[in-house]
C-alpha cells in the first residue's frame, strides 16, 4: 500500500501579501459599514499567515 501524496501549498507568501493588500484597500472603502469588522479580522489573519 503506497502512502498518499504530500499536500502542497496552494498559496505562496507573495499571494498572501497581495491578498492582504487588496483586503486593506477594500477595508478602507467600507470602513463605516458593519461588515468591515469581518474584513479587518481577515486582514489580520492574512498577516499572521505570512509569518508561517
Residue frames as qw, qx, qy, qz and C-alpha x, y, z in Angstrom:
[[0.000, 0.890, 0.456, 0.000, 0.00, 0.00, 0.00],
 [0.443, 0.317, -0.015, 0.839, 1.53, 3.35, -1.03],
 [0.176, -0.525, -0.427, 0.715, 1.29, 6.50, 1.06],
 [0.293, 0.870, 0.396, 0.022, -0.83, 9.41, -0.17],
 [0.494, 0.497, 0.024, 0.713, 0.96, 12.23, -1.96],
 [0.338, -0.367, -0.363, 0.787, 2.18, 15.04, 0.24],
 [0.134, 0.889, 0.432, -0.064, -0.08, 18.10, 0.26],
 [0.461, 0.208, 0.110, 0.856, 1.27, 21.17, -1.50],
 [0.023, -0.515, -0.299, 0.803, 0.67, 24.77, -0.51],
 [0.376, 0.698, 0.578, 0.194, -1.99, 26.38, -2.66],
 [0.092, 0.979, 0.057, 0.173, -0.96, 29.97, -1.95],
 [0.666, 0.204, -0.268, 0.666, 2.54, 31.38, -1.70],
 [0.344, -0.530, -0.331, 0.701, 3.70, 34.04, 0.76],
 [0.067, -0.062, 0.299, 0.950, 3.57, 36.52, -2.11],
 [0.264, -0.456, -0.701, -0.481, -0.09, 35.58, -2.71],
 [0.404, -0.639, -0.575, 0.312, -0.90, 36.28, 0.94],
 [0.261, -0.360, -0.045, 0.895, 0.78, 39.68, 0.68],
 [0.078, -0.142, -0.506, -0.847, -1.23, 40.55, -2.43],
 [0.363, -0.555, -0.715, -0.221, -4.49, 39.39, -0.88],
 [0.396, -0.561, -0.440, 0.578, -3.75, 41.32, 2.29],
 [0.135, -0.181, 0.157, 0.961, -3.11, 44.48, 0.27],
 [0.224, -0.314, -0.630, -0.674, -6.38, 44.02, -1.65],
 [0.418, -0.603, -0.673, 0.090, -8.34, 43.44, 1.57],
 [0.315, -0.440, -0.243, 0.805, -6.81, 46.58, 3.11],
 [0.020, -0.035, -0.368, -0.929, -7.84, 48.61, 0.06],
 [0.375, -0.453, -0.679, -0.439, -11.41, 47.27, 0.29],
 [0.450, -0.513, -0.598, 0.422, -11.47, 47.74, 4.06],
 [0.162, -0.244, -0.071, 0.954, -10.74, 51.45, 3.64],
 [0.219, -0.182, -0.508, -0.813, -13.67, 51.71, 1.21],
 [0.574, -0.468, -0.576, -0.346, -16.15, 50.10, 3.64],
 [0.311, 0.138, -0.644, 0.685, -14.73, 51.26, 6.97],
 [0.334, -0.115, 0.303, -0.885, -18.06, 52.69, 8.17],
 [0.762, -0.061, -0.383, -0.518, -20.09, 49.56, 7.40],
 [0.778, -0.429, 0.356, -0.289, -20.75, 46.71, 9.84],
 [0.979, 0.180, 0.014, 0.095, -19.08, 44.10, 7.61],
 [0.309, 0.800, -0.427, 0.286, -15.78, 45.96, 7.93],
 [0.580, -0.569, 0.531, -0.240, -15.17, 44.02, 11.16],
 [0.946, 0.095, 0.310, 0.021, -15.09, 40.74, 9.23],
 [0.682, 0.665, -0.097, 0.289, -12.67, 42.16, 6.68],
 [0.122, -0.826, 0.455, -0.309, -10.49, 43.60, 9.41],
 [0.786, -0.349, 0.497, -0.115, -10.27, 40.15, 11.01],
 [0.895, 0.385, 0.169, 0.149, -9.43, 38.64, 7.61],
 [0.334, 0.858, -0.279, 0.273, -6.72, 41.26, 7.09],
 [0.365, -0.698, 0.564, -0.248, -5.08, 40.32, 10.38],
 [0.900, -0.069, 0.428, -0.044, -5.36, 36.58, 9.72],
 [0.768, 0.608, -0.013, 0.199, -3.68, 37.03, 6.35],
 [0.074, 0.854, -0.430, 0.284, -0.88, 38.92, 8.08],
 [0.618, -0.493, 0.587, -0.174, -0.31, 36.12, 10.55],
 [0.934, 0.241, 0.264, 0.018, -0.29, 33.59, 7.70],
 [0.499, 0.804, -0.277, 0.166, 2.59, 35.43, 6.05],
 [0.228, -0.737, 0.590, -0.240, 4.80, 34.76, 9.05],
 [0.926, -0.131, 0.326, -0.141, 4.45, 30.97, 8.77]]
